Amino acid sequence: MSTHRLPREYRMRPGRTTALIVSSGLAVPGAVLSVWFVGDFPGWVSVSVTVFMVSFVSWTIYRARQLATTADLKGIQVRGFFRRHRMAWEEIQGIDAAHNPSARTQSNAPYTITYAYGDDGKRRLLPYVDDLHVDVAREVRLLNEIWEELRGEGWTADATAAINVARGLARQQALMSGVGCSMFSILPLMALALLPVFVEFPEWAQSVLSPFAVLGAGWVAVFGITAWISYRRNRPAE
């Protein structure tokens, strides 16, 4: 029996809270001082920006400390930035760990995060069930054991929810593929945009190969085509 391990609560570690406060405290003064002493802004603008920056950062730190994932006998409750959401154990379709795409661009982001899938097919992030705060493999295994015990003997997977989950994963993969390919296409597109500087083209071709057209429309085209192909390949069968 794994239910004796309940309730379980996942919150930001004190050390992470301190690091967030320190990093915010170092970033805010630079932005505020630049408004007061570097830019030629009216006094009311400087005051407004200062109040907004301090208020926004303070609110972000406060809400980050309030984020939590709680598991009890009734289900899993997720406390987000703006709202709370509870999923009963019988409503959950699965609990899985996944790679965090933001880890590529954020040095302090977790590499592995955890999602719970509801009966509506939507996946919901479980805050702080990640490799920065817990042993993800152990916690996901434990949550799945608890889910299997408390979801009820007559529980069966919802076929519609499974299709919606698969579609959501296909959309996520399509988005990641589109962003990745469009980023790798920047250098080739820049080379194509500079080609008219070194090679003489007809007038109609020069307008087509203008930097704005190549970099703007080209980037959008690469993203859209790649995302569409990825989604068509990974979407579930009807």
Summary of the structure (lengths in Angstrom):
residues: 238
radius of gyration: 24.1
end to end distance: 38.7
largest distance: 76.5
contacts: 643
relative contact order: 0.10
helix: 60%
strand: 13%
